[in-house]
Amino acid sequence: MSVVVGDQIGNTSVIYSKKDHYLVKGLRFEFGLDFFLEALHYGDFHCGLALIDMGQNVHYINRKNRIIIGPDFKFGEDFSEDRAFVSDLERTFLLDTKGKVIKEFDDLLITSPFNN
């Protein structure tokens, strides 16, 4: 199986492999260890974290494939300027990259990546 390897950042590279006529995203760690996560959506890294949609909940992982935030939320946006909007489908939250709630909104809001 051939693998396309992206730039290495902090001993980790984003990789792609073809599986059943689709590109599957994964991570290559130092020493050539490849890891492919079975997820509905595997986001790109922003602010050191990537959004992973596992179907029922979303998580954020770091480049060491460790879950940093989750699985308390059903929906999430990519991080931007160290902030991201997430939702539990009843309320919306603005998080920092450590998972700390900066602001809570009592409604479900339509959001986009944080900017300014």
C-alpha positions in Angstrom: 0.0 0.0 0.0 1.5 3.3 -1.0 1.3 6.3 1.4 1.6 10.0 0.7 3.5 11.8 3.5 3.1 15.4 4.4 5.5 17.7 6.1 7.0 16.5 9.4 6.1 18.7 12.4 7.3 17.7 15.8 8.2 14.1 14.7 4.7 13.6 13.2 3.5 13.8 9.6 0.0 13.7 8.2 -0.3 10.8 5.8 -2.8 9.6 3.2 -3.4 6.1 1.9 -5.9 4.7 -0.6 -8.5 2.3 0.9 -11.6 1.1 -1.1 -11.2 3.9 -3.6 -11.0 6.6 -0.9 -8.2 8.5 0.6 -7.8 7.7 4.3 -6.0 10.2 6.6 -3.6 9.1 9.3 -0.5 10.0 11.2 3.1 8.8 10.8 5.1 9.1 14.0 8.8 9.0 14.5 10.5 5.6 13.6 7.9 5.2 10.8 4.9 4.0 12.9 1.7 4.7 10.9 -1.7 5.1 12.5 -5.0 5.3 10.7 -8.1 6.2 12.6 -11.5 4.9 11.6 -13.5 8.2 11.8 -16.2 9.8 9.8 -14.1 13.0 9.6 -10.5 13.5 10.4 -9.7 17.2 10.2 -6.5 19.0 9.5 -4.3 20.3 12.3 -5.0 23.9 13.4 -3.3 25.4 16.5 -1.7 21.9 17.1 -5.1 20.1 17.3 -7.2 18.1 14.8 -10.9 17.6 15.0 -12.0 13.9 14.9 -15.7 13.1 14.3 -16.4 9.6 15.6 -20.1 9.7 14.6 -21.6 10.2 18.1 -19.1 12.7 19.5 -16.2 14.8 18.4 -12.7 14.9 19.9 -9.6 16.9 19.3 -6.3 15.1 19.2 -2.7 16.4 19.2 0.1 15.3 17.0 0.9 12.5 19.4 -2.5 11.0 18.7 -3.7 11.8 22.3 -7.2 13.0 22.9 -6.9 16.5 24.3 -10.6 17.5 24.3 -13.7 15.3 24.2 -15.9 13.5 24.0 -18.4 15.9 25.6 -19.5 17.5 22.3 -21.5 16.5 19.3 -20.2 19.1 16.9 -17.1 21.2 16.6 -15.2 23.6 14.4 -11.5 23.6 13.6 -9.3 25.7 15.9 -8.4 29.2 14.8 -6.4 31.7 16.9 -6.4 29.1 19.7 -10.2 29.1 19.9 -12.9 26.8 18.6 -16.7 26.6 18.8 -18.3 23.3 19.9 -21.8 22.3 20.7 -23.6 19.6 22.7 -26.6 20.2 20.4 -28.4 22.3 23.1 -25.7 24.9 23.9 -22.7 26.4 22.1 -19.3 26.9 23.8 -16.1 28.7 22.9 -13.0 26.7 23.9 -9.3 27.3 24.2 -6.8 24.7 23.1 -6.7 23.1 26.6 -10.5 22.5 26.5 -11.4 25.3 28.9 -14.7 26.9 28.3 -14.1 30.6 27.6 -17.7 31.5 26.9 -21.0 29.6 27.0 -24.0 30.4 24.9 -27.5 29.2 26.0 -28.5 28.4 22.4 -27.4 26.3 19.6 -25.6 28.7 17.2 -24.5 28.4 13.6 -20.8 29.0 13.9 -17.7 29.3 11.7 -14.0 29.2 12.7 -13.2 31.9 15.3 -11.7 35.1 13.9 -10.8 38.2 15.9 
